Amino acid sequence: APVRETTGAVVDLLTLPEADPATMETLGRGETFGVFQLESAGMRRYVQELKPKSVAEICAMVALYRPGPMAHIPTYIRASHGEEAIQHPHPDLADILADTHGVIVYQDQVLQIAQRFAGYTLGEADVMRKAMGKKKAEVMAAESSRFIEGAAANGYPEDRARAVWELIEPFAGYAFNKAHAWCYGNIAYQTAYLKTNHAVEYLTAVLQLAGSSPDPYERIAQAVAECARLGIEVLPPDINSSTSTFGIERQEDGALAIRFGLGDIKNVGPAAVEGIIAVREKNGPYRDVDDFCKRADLEGATSRTIEHLALAGALDEIGDRGTLRANSERIANLAKRERELRDSGQSTMFDLFGSEVDTPMPGVELVDAPLDQDERLRWEKELLGVYLSEHPFRRAAQELAAHTTHQVADLSLELVGQAVTVAGMITQVTVRYTRDNRRFYLVGLEDLSGRVELAVWSDVLETSSEETWAQGQIVPVSLECRERGDRLNLSARRAVPWNAADGTLIGFRPEEFQAPPRRGGGRRRATAQSVAPTPPAPPPATTTPRNGNGAIAAPPPPAATTEAESPEVRSPVGGEGSQLVITIYETEDDVTDRALLKTVEALLGDHPGGDGVRLVIHDTDGLEQEFDWKQASVSEELARSIEKVLAANKGTARLTRSPNLAGARG
């Protein structure tokens, strides 16, 4: 409907061009904000590397971006670009894998391979898939034997049958069926098409749905930043123009803009403004405060509603923000009395003056209480989630541009290991403590392009003044950019405060904002040395989510916990005092390394328990890092399953006695 209203055209999602060039270019550039299934940093990077040429390739990527299958993403991408020869596991399977560049992508292909290669019926193959998905060692062993025996009966040698089995095994429990993947992939393409060809209408819809996000105002801020990147103007809420939610407004020059809704102001909501909007649409815009009090239907509103409408700028056309805020209760009471008089059929107090008299506000004298600019902007950000009238950093941005290398919106995994300096305003400071009680900060930094969170570790705090990291402070920050999973992990190396009064940086020395040299140059892969720990969450400490994209990197330092908050420890399945030690060797292919670790992580997740799991990483510089990783119910069977996954990596998984428990036993 929005597209029809603005252009007169009707978009039929079922008859879109099969591979709209502009849409494919958008995806190839990694511009996937708001695109179904393709928004995460990891998926965005893979899509950018793939540069899909068809909906089929989008569907395949959606299917591959899962534990197990994702190890094959690099092969799929290289094969799609013709950079790697397509290699089928066996010539007899070529037709099954023809549409996916020789890579197993879908559950359906697993079933067809079992049917073709080992003589299963499709029903038997599906039973096999479900059984394998439970990851029970005895079930896996039985199915492996059956598959190899079936293949032998069809004339395939044991070594070839075993190789095919090991290829399909990781897919059995995780792969999407083709119909599921194509549903997701088609929606991804449809949303990418709408964003590319009808950006204003699509991003308006994204903003309208922000309320269903875990953090609605963070989502609004992200969407507004995307609008700015695309040159789409987002207008502030206006009592005489806004509807209850985000809407499209045509400007005098014919350009389309997005208008903030009155109901999208924090602590206001649609119900509180329905009457205000209905009266305006019926009888015209509000001329001033008198007219507002006389006509506005505030049945669902309170003085708090008036206060927040004013502070958000929605009442700018009828009065000063600070003054209206200071008089919000008087305005609400007067409007209420006017409504009661109207409802009773009596003349209102405004009517007593007659239509020809220019009357002052009866019954209320407005107390003059203007806000200064900084306070105006603080309230704007608080109630809208973004700065719309002016960003407080704007005044310093031009001066600090000479000292920065990037804007916040430019930060990406491609910058890992490079010298990066950004400048912005500190919007949030959270104090945390490591397990050894060392203080660090989680800091929100915002420039004109967006917002980012970074860690300020204790060694940096010790060399900084307190004012440097104060909320509202403007600073240039030299960053350490590291990769953790599919996300860019940022920590501060050095920062100095900006003195707005004289436009200078306090204690600025350019040489301190140079990144230290790294061997090898270019992008640094994720390693135990190069990846900073992700700052801990509030206690109890948590681990990387199972559905994330794990990286070969040191785990986050756990938050300080009390004894009452510590997780319960139960007797280990592998024997009292057992722990699992997993050894992994980093390779030159960081994508495969992350996929491998994610698969191991998923196996551990299938065996919940309280036994310790230690991870030993040998990085490409020859350094070894060892640390506590997770907890699981460890056993010899689990160790064997993990070693099978690690076979190509030459990694190991072995059961040992926990040093702590062994020592306790004497």
Phi, psi and omega in degrees: 000315179301321180294319179297320181291325184270331185239343185082354181272154176247122179263119177258109184297339182276351181235030178293154173304143187295325180213072181304120185304316181296321179295316180295325177293321177301313180295319181297334176275357180076022181271073190250013176302131178081000181267126183307130175071350187245015186277331186298155183300318180295313179296320179301319181292318180295318179296322178295322178289322181290320187049068188303144180251355183204165175296326180302320180288327175296315180299318179297319180294321177300319181289325183283337186279066180210156177306142182090283181300330188293344175297339183264001180301312180301320179297316180299315182296314181296320179293323180294332179268001182073016181275348180219133180296139178289124182239111178278145179300335175199142180305329181292347181257005186300318183290330179292326185254010185298322185280352184236033174057034177080004182256134174290125184239319190245155173305320182304322180291324176299316180295318181294324178294317178298322178292311184290316191271323187241007173078015177291151162282164179296326177295316178295322180296323180290323174299318177301314182299315181294320179296318180295328181296339179281348174060032176271129188301318183292325178292317180298318181295319180294317180293324178299314180297317181296318180298314182293321177295318178296320178295320179297321179296334178268006175092013180264135180294156185298319183296322179290320179296318179295322179296318179293318178301314181295336178283320183275340186303314181296338183277336192301318184268350189236335188294146172283149166284160189297320181298318179298311181297322181289327174298311179297314183296321178294319177294322176301315180294317181298316180291324177295322178297313181296317180296321182289316188262342180219062190297316182298312181296319183290315181290334172298317178296320177301316179294322179296331181267001183299332181298339179271000179280156177303322176234089187304319185282336171291320177295319177299316180299319179296317182292321178295322177297322178293321176300317180298319180297325181270002179077023179264124181280134174250118185268149181289164177296145184215124183300336181259001180229328187284149165266195182285337179227183182301139180217170181261136182228131179271128181279171181299329180275005179092349180288150178268138176231167178250129181255131176298140178273150178296323181285352179268000174284134183303137179067018175251289177084153184300320185298327184287341186245000182302315181293321179299316182290318182299317179294318179298316181293331181276319190240006176101172185293158177280130186274323183198186182295320178303312182296322179297312180296325182288321190252331189296136175267104183256028184302321181266008185245164177229179176298330177294324176299312179300316182301313184284328172299318181293312184293333178279353179094003184289340181253017183302330182288343183243359179173174179283141184301310183294320180294316179295323177298314182295335183250017186299321181291320178295318180296316181297318180294318180294317179297324179295317179295322178298318180295319180298320178294319178297316182294332181273354179084005180274163175290143179277165181295336176290322183295336182297337182274347181082157185286345185266353184262130176280096190268148170282175177293114180285139171079359179212133174248120183286127176276124182287120182211067182294154176263147172282168187298319181297319180291322176303314183290323179298317179292323179300314180293320181297318188268338181249342184087350182215162169268126180249318183285317178197141177269132181297342178277346187301324183293332181263342188303316183294319180293323184275350182303327181292342183256002183247156176254336185212160166266163180304319182295342181274349185291127182208173181297339179293347182266001180303127179086355182265163175283117184230129173229127175239165176226147180183187180255136178284118184257344182202139177227120178243126180271131177228169178226140175282174182299327179272020172066031174266130184283140170214167181244146162255120189241131171270126181239130185231131171243196183287347184259341182164191184232148179216155177250138179222157178263140174241103187281168189300324181294327177286321178299323182294336181256010181242153173282158179298324182293337181301320186254024178281144177300134182093349180287144175258129184217147159273141183230126170277128189249147166259118183256119181231163182251128174228112185063230180259019184238153174275127181251124187243137171222149183279137173261321184198143175209150175224149182280152178262129177266103185294333184296316181244006175067038180234161175262132184274115177075027183281127173231114186307323184295338179282350180256018175265134177288141177296147181294147177238147176289142174091335178065175176068198184288133180268130179285163179288120177221172178296335179274325189266350184253119179287146176297139174291131181304144187289153174277169177302152182297153357287157183296146180241163177251174179300132180301147182298328183270009175280184179247093189296154178235154174283094186202158177301142180288164180294144175295129184291150176290152178298132181233152174270169180300322181294334183269349183291144180293149179295138178251127180244170182298131182289142180296324183284007183114147185302129178083016181273151170216159180254127178251118182251127180247129182229142179252122178292142179244184177281349183256093184293332178295313179295321179300315180295319180296320179297312181296324179294322178295317177297318179300320179294320177298317178297322179295335178282353181232067183297143179177186185251011180278148183284145173234123177252144180243129177244122181244127172258111184272175186287350175269004179084009180267149180242134176235135180229136182200157173293136186246294187220186170233146180202172172270096190275150180199167176297324180296317178296318179299318180294319180298319180290320179299327178295318178295325184273002187305312182293333180275350186065022177279171182225161173218117184227148180269129179225172174277133179297126180303320182295314182289323179298317180295324182293332182277349178079000000 
